[in-house]
Amino acid sequence: KPLFERSHEHLQELEQIEIRKMIIDRMVHLLCVGHVIPVIQYMRYCLDHETADKSLIRHFAAEVMEVTTSPYSAEFYSRISTDSKEPRHHCTSQKYKRVRLNIPVY
């Protein structure tokens, strides 16, 4: 299993959630450096297969919206909601320096 989905039974529930939030923060960084499609697909998989708590999915969505700027393309919204063409958008935040994400369309 991927680290995000593993159970850490020796930790309390809140500690496990904090670890998963840190992993999400790393995934958002990967998104910002160009790995948009794998990250979005994985989080979509977690949502569809209920392998992650919904609060963690909301945390991911909030972090993505914090580091990206509008206008968001129709493709970006489609990728978040379904498996369609890849988005092209900007990544900005005080956490990350401004990065333009050029995502290939398959």
C-alpha positions as CSV (number, residue, x, y, z in Angstrom):
1,K,0.0,0.0,0.0
2,P,1.1,3.6,-0.6
3,L,2.3,5.4,2.5
4,F,-0.8,7.6,2.5
5,E,-3.1,4.6,2.8
6,R,-1.2,2.6,5.3
7,S,-2.5,2.2,8.8
8,H,-0.2,3.2,11.6
9,E,-1.9,1.3,14.4
10,H,0.8,2.3,17.0
11,L,-0.3,5.9,16.6
12,Q,-3.5,7.6,17.8
13,E,-6.1,8.6,15.3
14,L,-5.2,12.3,15.4
15,E,-1.5,11.6,14.9
16,Q,-2.4,9.4,11.8
17,I,-4.4,12.3,10.4
18,E,-1.5,14.7,10.9
19,I,0.9,12.4,9.1
20,R,-1.6,12.2,6.2
21,K,-1.9,16.0,6.1
22,M,1.9,16.2,5.9
23,I,1.9,13.7,3.0
24,I,-0.8,15.8,1.3
25,D,1.4,18.9,1.7
26,R,4.2,17.0,-0.1
27,M,1.8,15.9,-2.8
28,V,0.7,19.6,-3.4
29,H,4.4,20.4,-3.7
30,L,4.8,17.7,-6.3
31,L,1.8,19.2,-8.1
32,C,3.5,22.6,-8.1
33,V,6.7,21.2,-9.7
34,G,4.8,19.6,-12.6
35,H,3.4,16.3,-11.4
36,V,-0.2,17.5,-11.7
37,I,-1.8,14.5,-13.3
38,P,-0.4,11.7,-11.1
39,V,-1.3,13.7,-8.0
40,I,-4.8,14.5,-9.1
41,Q,-5.4,11.0,-10.3
42,Y,-4.2,9.5,-7.0
43,M,-6.3,11.8,-4.9
44,R,-9.3,11.1,-7.1
45,Y,-8.6,7.4,-6.6
46,C,-8.6,7.9,-2.8
47,L,-11.9,9.7,-3.1
48,D,-13.6,7.2,-5.4
49,H,-12.4,4.2,-3.4
50,E,-12.9,5.8,0.0
51,T,-9.3,5.1,1.1
52,A,-9.0,8.6,2.7
53,D,-11.1,10.5,5.2
54,K,-13.2,13.1,3.4
55,S,-11.6,15.8,5.6
56,L,-8.2,14.9,4.1
57,I,-9.7,15.2,0.6
58,R,-11.1,18.7,1.6
59,H,-7.6,19.6,2.9
60,F,-6.0,18.6,-0.4
61,A,-8.6,20.6,-2.4
62,A,-8.1,23.7,-0.2
63,E,-4.3,23.4,-0.5
64,V,-4.5,23.1,-4.3
65,M,-6.8,26.2,-4.5
66,E,-4.4,28.1,-2.2
67,V,-1.4,27.4,-4.5
68,T,-3.1,27.9,-7.8
69,T,-4.4,31.0,-9.4
70,S,-7.4,31.7,-11.6
71,P,-8.6,31.5,-14.2
72,Y,-9.0,27.8,-13.8
73,S,-9.5,26.0,-17.1
74,A,-12.5,23.8,-17.8
75,E,-10.0,21.0,-18.1
76,F,-8.7,21.6,-14.6
77,Y,-12.2,21.4,-13.2
78,S,-12.9,18.3,-15.3
79,R,-9.7,16.6,-14.1
80,I,-10.7,17.2,-10.5
81,S,-14.2,15.8,-11.0
82,T,-13.7,13.2,-13.7
83,D,-10.8,11.6,-15.7
84,S,-10.5,13.9,-18.7
85,K,-7.8,16.1,-20.3
86,E,-5.1,17.7,-18.2
87,P,-5.1,21.3,-17.0
88,R,-2.7,24.1,-17.5
89,H,-2.5,26.7,-14.7
90,H,-0.3,28.7,-12.4
91,C,1.0,27.7,-9.0
92,T,1.5,30.5,-6.5
93,S,1.7,30.7,-2.7
94,Q,4.0,32.0,0.0
95,K,4.9,28.3,0.5
96,Y,6.0,27.9,-3.1
97,K,7.6,30.3,-5.5
98,R,5.5,31.1,-8.6
99,V,5.6,28.3,-11.1
100,R,3.8,27.9,-14.4
101,L,2.6,24.4,-14.9
102,N,2.5,23.3,-18.5
103,I,0.6,20.1,-18.6
104,P,0.5,18.1,-21.8
105,V,-2.8,17.2,-23.2
106,Y,-3.1,13.5,-24.2
